[in-house]
Amino acid sequence: MKKVVIIGGSFGGLTAAFELRRHLGRRAEITLVSETADFAFAPSFPWVALGLRKPQDITVGLDKLLSRKGIKFLQATVQKLDPGKQEVDLGNSSLSYDYIVIATGAHLDFEAIPGLGPEKGYTHSIMTLEHAVQTNQAWQQYLETGGPIVIGSTQGVSCFGPAYEFIFGAEHALWKLGLREKASLTFVTSEPYISHFGLGGFRQAGRVIEDEFAEKDINVFTNAVVKEIQPERVILGDGTELPFEFSLFVPPFRGVDVVINSGLGNPKGFIAVDDYYRHKSYPNIYVTGVAVAVAPKEATPVPTGVPKTGFMTEHMSKVVARNLAADILGREAQALPLRKLDVICIADLGAKAAFMMAKPALPPRQKTYLKKGRWAHWLKIIFERYFLFKLKRGAMNLP
């Protein structure tokens, strides 16, 4: 019986695990390794930070979830992979494998900018559930005093959505509490223009989102380099200083330590794959999600990365599972080049949301679609509840 090890317990890892079990039945031993005991629904982290969700509303225990599928779960931190020995180093123990799926996500590189981040810096974060909970505590304290707010995405960021969602959510929360006049809001982004998203723009999204910023009286800085964060002050590369009482920034990503320690990635720690999502030197190593190296379609004045949304990650993971199973079963693999990946996203704007779709994600595109309205906000809420309802019953499927 072949041994398959999956590293990562979020969208990519869980989708790969469920799909492999579906394709292979009991013809493989599947083990999922995750640093955390729970799956957390990351699209809801901005709502957690604003007090609109509790952690227990958006988390599901991995052990019980996986055991129902006959998938082993191990909560541990992977230190290193040895592709030659086909072993996973867990520090005090090791796992052998015939195939491995890397679905680790990325390391949040707060260290890249002085003063950035919640641990050693002066800004908050919503990139993990723990960070979102800490941010909510700081947000509640902020509401007692008010003052300037600075939200944004630093240079090198490849996930812009959370910053957009948080600033619009914060503005709406202040408005509902009757506190909007106590806060000046500023949005800082490394994108060359609003709604570039690291994808080279998105139809009329720039105009739509720019109108939202204008209507809500939010100041915007594009093409921005964050040089340093000081206590209560953001310093940009051109010398501009932005005072704040509350600040949140999305940091740049780099590859996780296990990939870097194992020498499997590029200089930033992301992994180049072929059209079947296999490592180019080790065909029994498959990669999905944020860990995959994707080159930007175009160079931007300030460096930006390409996002890998939950929808894109799920699509990659299904290809990974199908092709890994095909290798075990002696069937033909099916290619899906990165350039052909599609994207669907619902960006919350407070009381409204924007529903966006692009086929493929990077231009030139066959089809794009964007609509904004309160219906899209409710669609995001309904989808959150639908997804978690299905997941608790052992199914994982984004639209």
Summary of the structure (lengths in Angstrom):
residues: 399
radius of gyration: 20.9
end to end distance: 33.1
largest distance: 65.3
contacts: 1382
relative contact order: 0.16
helix: 33%
strand: 25%
